[in-house]
Every structure is written in structure tokens, then in C-alpha cells.
Amino acid sequence: MIAYLCQRLAWTLLVLLGISGIVFVVVHLSGDPAALYMGPEGTKEDYQLLRSALGFDRPLPEQYGLFLWRAVRGNFGRSLRHQQPTLPLVLARLPATLALTAAAMLLALLLALPLGLLSALRRKTILDAGGMMFALAGQCMPTFWLGILLILIFAVQLRWFPVYGGDGPAAIVLPAVTLGVWAMARTARITRSSMLDILPQDFLRTARAKGLGEWTVVLRHALRNCAIPIVTALGLELGNLLGGAVITEAVFAYPGIGRLAVEAVINKDVPLIEAVVLTVGAAVLLLNILIDVVYVALDPRIRLA
Amino acid sequence: MGAAILVVIGLCAAVPQLLAPIDPTEQRLLARFTPPLTRSADGTFAVLGTDQLGRDILSRLIYGARTSSLIGFAAVLIAGLTGTVLGLLAGVRGGMSDHVVMRLADMQLAFPFILLAITVIGILGPSIRNLILVVGFANWAAYARVVRAETLAVRERPFVEAARSLGLTLPHLVVRHILPNVSASLMVVATFGVASAILTEAGLSFLGLGVPVAVPSWGGMLAEGRQYVDTRYWLALFPGAALFLTVMAINLVGDTLRDAFDPYLHVRRSLDQL
């Protein structure tokens, strides 16, 4: 187990290194970052001054080395726009996004499990067809369109929820629903197909023969064995959910990391961009490792290769 | 039914000039905010209404189909080619290259690439070419995985062994024998990939980091229409509906395709009857 964790962590570091390299290269591909920082108003002398002050006239590998050196010490540079160190800025917004993602996943699970379950139990009925049509629609719905529609119906017309912002628990509901629909759709489909695989199996026949009620059989025995594919799917969805959070936060003006990233890109705030990309990347990769560990807890037959 | 919708969309994409009633970029300020199915102030009939600059929404939708299809297909082409090459490499050679490619693929699937996408486009500038490259290279992993799995399966089959004992060279083997067997799953993944690419492009355009503003795009239309959603809902409703219908249609066709390629379908169907 320890060896496995070390190996995964090593790979994670490598990937983060690669990602930081890509961001670095991209930033320097588009000409000089000093030009980006300067804006159109600077003079030629100012530009040269800025360039040497920020170290952009040094060779690229040296700049990258410097960046890594500082990063390891927790210094990710100062945000250009906010004039503060970037890492605290990023970490301050991270909980909001994590809350949103968690809420979305919870919602997705709460809706998808019953939906998939019922569809599997009542195969080839209207319930099944309707449920799966609903899931298909959920998968195809563009997140931002759904968000706008929800705003229109629930915030503008009905005034149940705030239109945008991040204050108070009510503000998380609409974004969480918007974000969660896609995950719910996928999880519902996977629940249905794994239930369909498990239901005919012998151990359930034994349970019924023992005299257990149908619901006990289904919920306690069948569903537990479905957990693995569902957890797999949810784990894979994490990256997608965080990605979807970027757009959802833009729609709802929700103060999370996604919005920070978009603002940073639009403002060409390079240090902030680098910090956000690396932080989110690290979070996702670490969460994936966590999920893999949870796997083993769920199914003792799995050996971590 | 999915195919029927796709044919319509395809027509829109291919020959928008024939279908669109009005030039989509023409701004007629007299005709601003005409509701759907009414006649605007300067006399023209707007089937789906006009937007804040008086541009006809139906025409912009039709031209937008071309943008979405173009980017969708091009991105899938890039992703598919890269993914297939890497997947074949991993499957055929095995060993270290397999391990490395699969690790890379896992990482690419785990990381929310949209962050990288907005970074690259934000810095390099929004253009159709950049968009295609970014969406393309960000999605290769799914194709690589599928191709590798199929390659591993095909590799063990007797006809491959026979071909090798006949002295076939490796490239020949891959192209003439393995690739055709892999292509079925590849086409299914590619079909769903087009839907995903279209949604991604729309999302990026919605954020303002997709196609340039001058090009009609469904995502961009949604972004513009968003501000007027409480009073003039049609600016945002129709582009979103267009996206939704297109993606639905592609998914339906993809499902049918997947069933068509499944050699065990008739077995499973007959088991269902029991």
C-alpha cells in the first residue's frame, strides 16, 4: 500500500511538473510576457526596464528553474491585478468551489441512484424508457444553457433563489443543480447497467430463497455490489465536474476558483493563472489517488497493482 | 430520428448561404429585439426574432451550425489521429511504451483540461485554429484507451499470429490487419467525441475564449443573450436549444452505431426475451 501511494505521488508530481512546463511555454510562446504585463501605454525604455526587472531577458530554462525554485517554497508570484501573493488568493477561493463540487456530486448521487435503480428493476417499462430519456437529456444539456434557464425560472420568475453571488446557503443551490445534472445523468445510466448485470446473479437468488424481502435484497445486497463501477464513474467525473465548475461559476458569478481562473485569463494575470492551474491540478490528482484507495476499502478483492 | 436532425444540421453547416434568409452579420438597428414570429420595425419577418443589434437569429443559428460542426469535426480528427497512433503504439509494442502512454492518458483524463484550454486560448488569442488545436489535443486519451484495448484483444487472435509467421512486417500488420478491427469502436468514440467537442467549443465561446466575436457561434450567442434573458428570452433560448438538439441527435446516432457494431447484440436481445 505504501509503495503504491509513493508511486502514485511520484507520478502526480511529474504530471504537475509537466503541466507547469506547458503553461510556462505557452506564456512565453506568445511573445514576451513583459509585453502582456506592460499593456499598450508603455514606452520602449519602460518595457526594457520591466523585462530585466522581472527577469524575462534571461534564458528560458533559467526562468523556469527560478519559477520551480520559488514554487517549492510556496511562492507562486504576485498577482498582477490584485497585487497580492497568488497562493493565498487561490486557497481562499478553493473551499467555495469544493463545496459546489461536493454539493453537485451529492445531488447527482441522490437523484441518480434511485433513478438507475428503478430503471433497472422496472426494465422495458415506461419508467425505464422515461428515466433513460431523462438521463440522456441531462447528458446532452449544455451546462450554461441549463444554468440560464434555471436562473430564468427560479430566480427571476419565482424568486426562490438569488440570481447570482455567493452569499448564504441558498446561493449554492442553483449552481449545484446545474453542475450536478450531467454527473447525475451519467451515474444514473451506469447504475442501471451495473444493476442489470448484478440482478440475475445467484447470490441474490439465495437471499430471496432465505426469505428476505425484495427491497432488502435489492438495497442491502445488490446495490452494495454495484458500488464499484459507480465509484469509478464518480471518480472519473471529478475532473469533469471541476471543469464544469468553471463555466457554472461564470454563469452564476459564484466566487470560486473557476471564476478566478477566467478572470485571470481575461486579465492576462500570468502568475495567478499558473497558481490556479497548478492548485486545481494538484487537487484533482490527489483526490483521484484518494478514490483509488477507497476502492480497496470497498472491495477487498482488489489488489492495487 | 437522430439522423434526421443531423442531416438538417449538416445542411446548415454545408450551405448556410442557401438556407439563411438574411445575412447573419448584418446589423439593422431598427429591427432590434423583435420577438419571434413577428414582423420587425423595418418590415422584415423574423422567424426566430432578432438580437440586440438587429441581427436575425435564425440566420445566425444556421451559420453557427457551420462553426460548431467545423470545430467539432476538426478537433475530433486531431484527437482521433493522435489517440489512435499512441494507442496502437501502446497496444502493439507493449512494455514501457504501453505503461508510459497509459499513465499519460490517465493523467489527461483526470485533469480538468478546460483550465489549460482557457489558459492557452487566453494567452494565444481566440481564433478558430487555436480552438481546434486546443480542443483536439486535449481529448486524445479516450481514443488512445479504446484503441489500445482493442489492439490488445486483436493481437492475440490467430490470424495475427498467422500473418506474422508468414513474415509480415510490423507496420504492414498494424495497418492492414489491426487497424480495421479497431476502427469500429473508434468510430463510436469519435461520434460521441464530436458531441463533446461541440459542447466544449460552445462553452469556451460562452466564456469569451472561443471563436472570435465576429464569427456566429451558438456559445457566443448565448453569452450575448444572457443579459436580456429576463425580458427577451429568445436571444438565449434558441442557441441553447440548437446545441441541445444537435448533441442529442449525435448521441442517438452514436448509440445506434454502437449497437450496430456490437456483435453480441442479437445474443443479448434474445436473452432479454427469457
Interface residues (C-beta under 8 A of the other chain):
Chain A: W11 V15 I19 I22 V23 V26 V27 L29 S30 L36 K124 L136 A137 Q139 C140 M141 P142 T143 F144 W145 I148 L149 I151 L152 V156 L236 L238 G239 N240 L242 G243 V246 I247 A250 V251 A261 V262 V265 I266 K268 V270 I273 V276 V277 V280 G281 V284 L285 N288
Chain B: R103 M107 L109 A110 F111 P112 F113 I114 L115 L116 I118 T119 V120 I121 G122 I123 L124 G125 A195 L199 A202 G203 F206 L207 G208 L209 G219 L222 R226 V229 D230 Y233 A236 P239 G240 A241 L243 F244 V247 M248 N251 L252 D272
